[in-house]
Amino acid sequence: MGFTISTKAQAEDFVRGATFFGTGGGGSPEEGLKSLYSEIDAGRDIKVIDVHQVKDDDWTACPYLMGSIAPLTQEKMVEMRSFGLSKPKYTDRKTLLGDAFRELSHYVGKEITVVVPIGLGGANTPAPLAMASLLGISCADGDYTGRALPEITQTTPFLNGKKVWPIASVDEYGNTSLIKETINPLMAERIGKLISVASYGLVGQCGFLMRGSDLKKVIIKNTITECREIGQVIREAREDGKRPLEEVAKFGHGWILFKGIVVKKEDQGRDGYYWGTHTVEGLEEYRGHSFKIWFKNENHISWLDEKPYVMSPDLIEVISLETGEPITNNRLSLGTQVGVVGMKAREVFRSDKGLEILGPKHFGFQYPYKPIEELAMK
């Protein structure tokens, strides 16, 4: 569809919606807003173009953030200082991604004129948009996952046999590397993740180099527009005195899965991912019931009263029961009153191959996948 972000209010709506689709992961919305605000303050409009405006012979690439949003422990910070990782070179995600983008362009010797976000999330989507604005190139209205996901193999290019490498990588301290080739996409994910582990956090990477004609075959269209719309729905519901939970579920053709208060949080950073489980005790009509969510960066498996319930690839989104603001897993704290919204996955991820890379068994749970519409309608 295409649109322009030219005010901070528009940026806030957009980042709110992107965080919603981040399903608990997708990076920090504060970082996403910081990237967009700096472009707006510089007087540059942030433009998103319709996929049909991408020319077939354009070179396109995907800048993305790789790593974990797990909180750093004191022990980890001591380790970081021992490696000289005490003063970041980059203070904005867009410049971090910009240098990864330049490294890839220089390596392949091609002028890349269109970028596409790898997925949706509070930082993972705004940062590529802001980077494109900074460099004066285009960002397409779409992405490769329709949500946030922890692994670069959980994408439509992978499902369609596209290479993810070469990949340029830059961490926030300036360490730069290039993954020229890997024997398979799984190793591209593993090597890229271990680079982020080495720098104790998120790194900027850029890959998925392809022509515009190929991009059009694999992109999930208009998802950037969807982020803006969902963010606006949440804000307007709050301003109009309505319950954002009900309004966002209705607008997104989803279901209210639960309302409750967070009573238990088990989490850890491991292998470059943020892992854990949140337990919620019911409120209102859900009083007397319990809900659990397991996450690997993003929310993937849920249990209602200890029985397996909605699970990936379908979406499980946690928002503030009062304000409707989406909450990332690293910011979800004990005592928070939340609503849980479920939505259908993009159809491509419900295919046999899609379920193989994103269904419950991929994450080590031997549950049969049941579509959300069969569960939430009961």
MARTI-395187 format. One record per residue (C-alpha): residue in three letters; x, y, z. Coordinates in pm, 1 decimal. Example, Ala and Ser with C-alpha at 12.3 -4.5 7.8 and 13.67 -1.06 7.14 Angstrom:
BEGIN
["ALA", [1230.0, -450.0, 780.0]]
["SER", [1367.0, -106.0, 714.0]]
END
This chain:
BEGIN
["MET", [0.0, 0.0, 0.0]]
["GLY", [273.4, 244.5, 93.4]]
["PHE", [267.2, 539.1, 334.5]]
["THR", [485.7, 803.1, 499.9]]
["ILE", [579.2, 857.3, 864.6]]
["SER", [645.2, 1228.2, 915.1]]
["THR", [537.7, 1296.6, 1276.5]]
["LYS", [629.5, 1147.7, 1612.4]]
["ALA", [265.1, 1057.7, 1674.6]]
["GLN", [263.9, 851.6, 1354.6]]
["ALA", [591.8, 689.7, 1460.4]]
["GLU", [441.4, 595.7, 1797.1]]
["ASP", [137.1, 432.2, 1637.5]]
["PHE", [361.3, 239.5, 1401.0]]
["VAL", [603.3, 115.8, 1667.8]]
["ARG", [315.3, 19.1, 1896.8]]
["GLY", [170.3, -200.1, 1621.6]]
["ALA", [507.8, -347.9, 1530.5]]
["THR", [564.9, -435.9, 1896.4]]
["PHE", [224.2, -604.6, 1904.8]]
["PHE", [317.5, -825.1, 1609.2]]
["GLY", [653.2, -890.8, 1777.4]]
["THR", [470.8, -1143.7, 2002.6]]
["GLY", [693.3, -1071.7, 2300.1]]
["GLY", [1017.2, -1030.4, 2103.4]]
["GLY", [1126.5, -825.1, 1806.0]]
["GLY", [1346.9, -583.2, 1995.3]]
["SER", [1291.9, -281.5, 2215.5]]
["PRO", [1021.6, -33.4, 2107.7]]
["GLU", [1221.6, 241.7, 2277.8]]
["GLU", [1508.0, 169.9, 2038.0]]
["GLY", [1266.0, 163.2, 1745.6]]
["LEU", [1122.6, 501.6, 1839.3]]
["LYS", [1470.2, 644.6, 1886.6]]
["SER", [1561.9, 548.0, 1529.5]]
["LEU", [1244.4, 698.5, 1381.7]]
["TYR", [1253.7, 1012.7, 1595.9]]
["SER", [1605.8, 1094.1, 1482.2]]
["GLU", [1497.5, 1082.4, 1118.2]]
["ILE", [1192.9, 1298.9, 1187.1]]
["ASP", [1406.7, 1548.4, 1383.4]]
["ALA", [1641.2, 1564.5, 1083.2]]
["GLY", [1346.8, 1662.7, 863.8]]
["ARG", [1338.7, 1340.7, 665.0]]
["ASP", [1007.2, 1168.0, 596.1]]
["ILE", [1019.2, 790.5, 641.3]]
["LYS", [866.5, 640.7, 328.3]]
["VAL", [733.9, 290.4, 276.5]]
["ILE", [661.4, 193.1, -83.4]]
["ASP", [410.5, -53.4, -222.1]]
["VAL", [570.5, -382.8, -324.4]]
["HIS", [447.6, -324.3, -681.0]]
["GLN", [677.1, -20.4, -700.2]]
["VAL", [983.5, -242.8, -661.5]]
["LYS", [1137.8, -303.1, -1003.1]]
["ASP", [1212.4, -660.2, -1105.6]]
["ASP", [1582.6, -584.8, -1160.2]]
["ASP", [1630.3, -389.4, -834.7]]
["TRP", [1875.5, -541.6, -588.6]]
["THR", [1713.8, -588.2, -248.1]]
["ALA", [1846.8, -690.6, 92.1]]
["CYS", [1727.5, -745.7, 444.7]]
["PRO", [1895.1, -564.6, 737.9]]
["TYR", [1801.7, -719.3, 1071.5]]
["LEU", [1898.0, -743.7, 1437.2]]
["MET", [2040.8, -1076.2, 1552.1]]
["GLY", [2074.1, -1181.6, 1914.1]]
["SER", [1897.4, -1173.3, 2247.7]]
["ILE", [1711.5, -909.7, 2450.4]]
["ALA", [1776.4, -1101.3, 2774.0]]
["PRO", [1875.2, -864.9, 3057.6]]
["LEU", [2249.8, -858.4, 3124.4]]
["THR", [2363.8, -992.4, 3461.0]]
["GLN", [2638.7, -826.3, 3664.7]]
["GLU", [2860.7, -1125.8, 3589.0]]
["LYS", [2809.9, -1080.0, 3214.3]]
["MET", [2894.1, -710.5, 3235.5]]
["VAL", [3221.5, -792.2, 3412.7]]
["GLU", [3303.6, -1040.3, 3134.0]]
["MET", [3225.4, -778.2, 2870.9]]
["ARG", [3465.9, -527.9, 3024.6]]
["SER", [3740.2, -791.3, 3019.7]]
["PHE", [3703.1, -802.7, 2638.4]]
["GLY", [3700.8, -425.5, 2605.8]]
["LEU", [3325.6, -414.2, 2544.2]]
["SER", [3250.4, -114.5, 2760.2]]
["LYS", [3187.7, 177.4, 2524.3]]
["PRO", [2956.6, 110.5, 2228.3]]
["LYS", [3043.7, 268.9, 1896.3]]
["TYR", [2679.7, 279.7, 1789.9]]
["THR", [2400.5, 439.8, 1990.6]]
["ASP", [2126.5, 396.1, 1729.3]]
["ARG", [2013.8, 71.3, 1567.0]]
["LYS", [1970.9, 236.3, 1226.2]]
["THR", [2340.6, 330.1, 1198.7]]
["LEU", [2442.2, -16.7, 1313.8]]
["LEU", [2227.1, -171.3, 1041.3]]
["GLY", [2346.6, 91.0, 794.4]]
["ASP", [2706.8, -19.4, 830.7]]
["ALA", [2610.8, -386.7, 792.1]]
["PHE", [2415.7, -287.1, 480.3]]
["ARG", [2718.9, -102.2, 337.4]]
["GLU", [2947.9, -396.9, 413.8]]
["LEU", [2721.7, -632.6, 219.1]]
["SER", [2685.2, -391.9, -72.4]]
["HIS", [3061.9, -344.4, -89.2]]
["TYR", [3130.0, -718.1, -73.9]]
["VAL", [2889.5, -814.0, -352.6]]
["GLY", [2973.2, -506.1, -559.9]]
["LYS", [2608.6, -420.0, -620.4]]
["GLU", [2397.6, -112.7, -556.9]]
["ILE", [2115.2, -222.4, -330.0]]
["THR", [1817.7, 10.5, -366.0]]
["VAL", [1539.8, -159.5, -168.2]]
["VAL", [1531.8, -302.3, 182.0]]
["VAL", [1272.1, -521.4, 349.5]]
["PRO", [1248.0, -600.0, 722.6]]
["ILE", [1300.4, -962.6, 815.9]]
["GLY", [1001.5, -953.4, 1049.1]]
["LEU", [783.6, -739.1, 1271.8]]
["GLY", [884.0, -601.4, 1610.8]]
["GLY", [942.2, -286.6, 1811.7]]
["ALA", [1301.5, -247.4, 1690.8]]
["ASN", [1331.0, -505.6, 1412.4]]
["THR", [1090.9, -314.2, 1187.7]]
["PRO", [1150.5, 55.9, 1266.2]]
["ALA", [1530.1, 27.1, 1245.4]]
["PRO", [1536.4, -88.1, 879.1]]
["LEU", [1282.5, 181.1, 789.6]]
["ALA", [1492.8, 449.5, 955.5]]
["MET", [1809.0, 309.2, 795.6]]
["ALA", [1648.9, 326.1, 450.9]]
["SER", [1544.7, 687.2, 517.8]]
["LEU", [1896.8, 777.4, 630.8]]
["LEU", [2053.0, 624.3, 317.8]]
["GLY", [1789.8, 765.2, 81.4]]
["ILE", [1668.7, 427.5, -43.8]]
["SER", [1329.7, 255.7, -40.7]]
["CYS", [1168.8, 21.2, 211.8]]
["ALA", [903.2, -216.7, 82.0]]
["ASP", [566.7, -258.1, 254.4]]
["GLY", [609.8, -614.0, 374.4]]
["ASP", [837.8, -854.7, 555.0]]
["TYR", [946.3, -1219.5, 554.8]]
["THR", [764.6, -1356.3, 862.4]]
["GLY", [448.4, -1156.6, 939.5]]
["ARG", [553.2, -1150.1, 1306.9]]
["ALA", [881.1, -1175.3, 1499.3]]
["LEU", [1072.1, -1505.1, 1503.6]]
["PRO", [1395.3, -1617.0, 1670.6]]
["GLU", [1568.8, -1784.8, 1373.7]]
["ILE", [1648.0, -1656.1, 1024.0]]
["THR", [1546.2, -1993.3, 882.8]]
["GLN", [1189.3, -1927.5, 996.7]]
["THR", [1127.2, -1702.1, 698.1]]
["THR", [957.0, -1712.1, 360.0]]
["PRO", [1287.3, -1697.8, 165.9]]
["PHE", [1393.8, -2018.2, 342.0]]
["LEU", [1057.1, -2179.8, 263.9]]
["ASN", [1110.2, -2089.2, -102.7]]
["GLY", [1468.7, -2211.8, -128.1]]
["LYS", [1639.2, -1869.9, -134.1]]
["LYS", [1989.2, -1827.4, 5.7]]
["VAL", [2029.4, -1613.5, 316.6]]
["TRP", [2403.6, -1564.3, 266.5]]
["PRO", [2633.2, -1377.6, 219.4]]
["ILE", [2564.9, -1198.2, 546.7]]
["ALA", [2750.2, -891.7, 674.2]]
["SER", [2758.4, -847.3, 1051.5]]
["VAL", [2850.4, -548.1, 1269.8]]
["ASP", [2815.7, -541.8, 1647.9]]
["GLU", [2755.8, -228.0, 1850.0]]
["TYR", [3125.1, -202.2, 1939.5]]
["GLY", [3239.1, -201.9, 1575.4]]
["ASN", [3350.0, -564.0, 1536.5]]
["THR", [3277.7, -649.0, 1173.0]]
["SER", [3259.0, -987.3, 1004.1]]
["LEU", [3129.0, -1150.3, 687.4]]
["ILE", [2961.3, -1487.5, 651.5]]
["LYS", [3053.3, -1555.4, 288.3]]
["GLU", [2895.8, -1896.1, 256.1]]
["THR", [2751.6, -2172.6, 470.6]]
["ILE", [2667.6, -2533.5, 393.8]]
["ASN", [2300.8, -2473.3, 475.9]]
["PRO", [2071.6, -2205.9, 624.9]]
["LEU", [2081.0, -2369.6, 967.7]]
["MET", [2452.9, -2300.5, 988.6]]
["ALA", [2397.5, -1942.2, 872.3]]
["GLU", [2164.5, -1897.4, 1170.4]]
["ARG", [2406.2, -2070.4, 1407.6]]
["ILE", [2712.6, -1873.1, 1301.5]]
["GLY", [2522.2, -1545.9, 1300.0]]
["LYS", [2384.5, -1615.8, 1646.2]]
["LEU", [2726.8, -1703.7, 1785.7]]
["ILE", [2858.8, -1371.8, 1656.8]]
["SER", [2593.3, -1201.6, 1868.1]]
["VAL", [2685.2, -1421.6, 2165.2]]
["ALA", [3045.7, -1304.1, 2134.5]]
["SER", [2936.5, -942.3, 2181.8]]
["TYR", [2680.6, -1019.6, 2454.5]]
["GLY", [2373.8, -879.6, 2284.0]]
["LEU", [2230.7, -768.6, 1953.4]]
["VAL", [2428.7, -723.4, 1632.7]]
["GLY", [2327.1, -566.6, 1303.7]]
["GLN", [2330.4, -806.3, 1011.2]]
["CYS", [2232.3, -780.5, 645.9]]
["GLY", [2160.3, -1066.7, 406.1]]
["PHE", [1885.6, -1219.7, 189.7]]
["LEU", [2025.7, -1050.8, -122.2]]
["MET", [1787.2, -1098.8, -414.8]]
["ARG", [1639.5, -929.3, -718.3]]
["GLY", [1307.4, -746.9, -695.6]]
["SER", [1141.5, -1018.4, -903.3]]
["ASP", [1233.9, -1276.2, -638.7]]
["LEU", [1138.4, -1050.2, -350.1]]
["LYS", [785.0, -1023.9, -489.1]]
["LYS", [753.4, -1404.5, -481.7]]
["VAL", [841.0, -1440.4, -113.3]]
["ILE", [743.6, -1118.6, 65.8]]
["ILE", [435.5, -1105.6, 290.5]]
["LYS", [274.2, -790.5, 156.3]]
["ASN", [138.2, -487.4, 341.6]]
["THR", [249.6, -594.0, 689.5]]
["ILE", [415.2, -258.0, 757.1]]
["THR", [78.5, -95.0, 694.0]]
["GLU", [-80.9, -348.6, 929.6]]
["CYS", [156.5, -240.0, 1207.8]]
["ARG", [50.2, 122.1, 1165.8]]
["GLU", [-318.2, 28.1, 1168.4]]
["ILE", [-302.3, -195.2, 1478.1]]
["GLY", [-107.2, 70.6, 1668.9]]
["GLN", [-367.7, 329.0, 1578.7]]
["VAL", [-653.8, 99.4, 1687.6]]
["ILE", [-496.7, 52.3, 2032.5]]
["ARG", [-442.4, 427.5, 2080.3]]
["GLU", [-789.5, 527.6, 1961.5]]
["ALA", [-959.2, 265.0, 2177.8]]
["ARG", [-777.7, 402.5, 2481.6]]
["GLU", [-863.9, 763.1, 2391.8]]
["ASP", [-1230.8, 671.6, 2337.3]]
["GLY", [-1257.6, 496.9, 2673.8]]
["LYS", [-1293.2, 152.4, 2516.7]]
["ARG", [-1110.3, -166.7, 2616.5]]
["PRO", [-810.0, -190.9, 2382.0]]
["LEU", [-799.5, -569.0, 2429.6]]
["GLU", [-1140.9, -618.5, 2276.2]]
["GLU", [-1085.4, -364.9, 1999.4]]
["VAL", [-749.9, -501.4, 1884.5]]
["ALA", [-876.3, -861.9, 1886.8]]
["LYS", [-1175.7, -760.6, 1676.2]]
["PHE", [-971.3, -552.3, 1430.7]]
["GLY", [-709.9, -824.6, 1386.6]]
["HIS", [-971.5, -1101.4, 1339.7]]
["GLY", [-825.8, -1265.6, 1647.4]]
["TRP", [-940.4, -1402.1, 1982.9]]
["ILE", [-906.1, -1298.1, 2344.5]]
["LEU", [-727.1, -1594.7, 2498.5]]
["PHE", [-696.0, -1480.2, 2860.1]]
["LYS", [-705.8, -1194.8, 3112.5]]
["GLY", [-498.7, -1212.7, 3427.0]]
["ILE", [-207.7, -1107.9, 3644.0]]
["VAL", [151.8, -1228.3, 3602.5]]
["VAL", [237.5, -1438.3, 3909.9]]
["LYS", [552.9, -1621.9, 3801.1]]
["LYS", [843.4, -1541.9, 3570.4]]
["GLU", [1117.3, -1791.0, 3481.9]]
["ASP", [1372.5, -1663.8, 3231.9]]
["GLN", [1732.8, -1692.8, 3119.9]]
["GLY", [1964.2, -1588.1, 2839.8]]
["ARG", [2114.5, -1893.3, 2668.4]]
["ASP", [2287.9, -1956.0, 2334.4]]
["GLY", [2204.7, -1607.0, 2211.5]]
["TYR", [1830.6, -1640.1, 2277.0]]
["TYR", [1602.0, -1527.4, 2558.2]]
["TRP", [1416.6, -1827.9, 2701.6]]
["GLY", [1148.0, -1857.0, 2965.2]]
["THR", [793.7, -1910.6, 3085.7]]
["HIS", [537.9, -1666.0, 3222.7]]
["THR", [249.0, -1782.6, 3441.0]]
["VAL", [-70.8, -1577.5, 3460.0]]
["GLU", [-358.4, -1619.9, 3706.2]]
["GLY", [-703.1, -1534.2, 3574.7]]
["LEU", [-901.3, -1215.6, 3633.2]]
["GLU", [-1262.3, -1124.9, 3553.0]]
["GLU", [-1430.5, -1409.1, 3363.0]]
["TYR", [-1102.2, -1605.5, 3372.2]]
["ARG", [-1078.5, -1604.1, 3752.5]]
["GLY", [-997.6, -1951.5, 3881.8]]
["HIS", [-803.9, -2042.1, 3566.1]]
["SER", [-434.3, -2024.1, 3477.6]]
["PHE", [-241.9, -1951.3, 3160.2]]
["LYS", [123.5, -2019.4, 3082.8]]
["ILE", [333.6, -1895.5, 2791.8]]
["TRP", [670.3, -2039.7, 2687.4]]
["PHE", [896.9, -1816.1, 2484.0]]
["LYS", [1218.3, -1836.8, 2287.7]]
["ASN", [1264.2, -1463.6, 2228.4]]
["GLU", [897.5, -1465.0, 2116.2]]
["ASN", [588.3, -1642.4, 2252.0]]
["HIS", [544.7, -1989.6, 2100.7]]
["ILE", [359.2, -2231.6, 2328.3]]
["SER", [69.3, -2172.0, 2568.9]]
["TRP", [-121.5, -2381.6, 2819.8]]
["LEU", [-470.8, -2314.7, 2953.2]]
["ASP", [-516.9, -2482.1, 3292.1]]
["GLU", [-202.6, -2689.3, 3222.4]]
["LYS", [-338.2, -2824.0, 2891.7]]
["PRO", [-162.2, -2736.6, 2560.6]]
["TYR", [-343.7, -2451.6, 2395.1]]
["VAL", [-253.6, -2199.8, 2121.8]]
["MET", [95.3, -2245.2, 1978.2]]
["SER", [323.7, -2135.7, 1694.8]]
["PRO", [302.1, -2064.7, 1414.2]]
["ASP", [-14.0, -1887.4, 1540.2]]
["LEU", [47.1, -1561.5, 1723.8]]
["ILE", [30.6, -1512.5, 2101.5]]
["GLU", [41.6, -1143.5, 2196.2]]
["VAL", [52.8, -1004.4, 2550.6]]
["ILE", [-70.8, -649.4, 2612.9]]
["SER", [-144.1, -433.6, 2915.0]]
["LEU", [-500.7, -499.7, 3027.1]]
["GLU", [-541.7, -132.0, 3114.5]]
["THR", [-367.6, 56.5, 2832.7]]
["GLY", [-343.4, -199.2, 2553.1]]
["GLU", [28.1, -134.2, 2514.4]]
["PRO", [207.3, -451.9, 2392.8]]
["ILE", [470.8, -583.1, 2633.6]]
["THR", [796.4, -751.5, 2531.0]]
["ASN", [902.4, -1052.8, 2734.1]]
["ASN", [1201.4, -881.5, 2892.0]]
["ARG", [968.3, -604.1, 3020.0]]
["LEU", [687.1, -826.5, 3146.8]]
["SER", [706.8, -816.4, 3526.6]]
["LEU", [533.5, -980.9, 3821.3]]
["GLY", [205.5, -819.4, 3917.1]]
["THR", [130.7, -684.1, 3569.0]]
["GLN", [-231.5, -719.1, 3462.4]]
["VAL", [-238.3, -844.4, 3105.4]]
["GLY", [-464.3, -950.8, 2825.8]]
["VAL", [-357.3, -1220.6, 2580.6]]
["VAL", [-464.0, -1199.7, 2216.5]]
["GLY", [-431.3, -1485.6, 1967.6]]
["MET", [-425.2, -1451.4, 1589.6]]
["LYS", [-389.8, -1683.6, 1293.2]]
["ALA", [-45.0, -1733.5, 1142.9]]
["ARG", [22.3, -1637.6, 782.9]]
["GLU", [-92.2, -1930.5, 572.8]]
["VAL", [253.6, -2003.9, 433.0]]
["PHE", [366.3, -2106.1, 783.4]]
["ARG", [76.2, -2348.5, 818.2]]
["SER", [208.4, -2560.9, 531.5]]
["ASP", [387.9, -2886.8, 610.5]]
["LYS", [725.7, -2718.9, 562.9]]
["GLY", [612.8, -2416.4, 761.2]]
["LEU", [509.6, -2633.7, 1054.6]]
["GLU", [839.0, -2818.5, 1031.8]]
["ILE", [1033.2, -2498.8, 1101.1]]
["LEU", [783.2, -2321.3, 1326.5]]
["GLY", [546.8, -2576.3, 1477.3]]
["PRO", [569.2, -2700.6, 1838.0]]
["LYS", [792.3, -2995.8, 1753.5]]
["HIS", [1059.7, -2760.7, 1617.5]]
["PHE", [1083.9, -2614.0, 1967.8]]
["GLY", [1103.4, -2954.8, 2132.7]]
["PHE", [737.3, -2996.8, 2231.1]]
["GLN", [577.5, -3318.6, 2109.7]]
["TYR", [234.3, -3165.2, 2065.6]]
["PRO", [29.1, -3190.3, 1749.2]]
["TYR", [-35.7, -2846.3, 1602.3]]
["LYS", [-399.8, -2742.8, 1617.0]]
["PRO", [-507.0, -2420.9, 1442.3]]
["ILE", [-612.2, -2142.2, 1676.4]]
["GLU", [-957.5, -2117.1, 1521.6]]
["GLU", [-1028.8, -2476.2, 1632.0]]
["LEU", [-915.6, -2406.4, 1988.3]]
["ALA", [-1029.4, -2053.4, 2064.7]]
["MET", [-1381.6, -2106.1, 1930.4]]
["LYS", [-1457.5, -2374.6, 2193.3]]
END
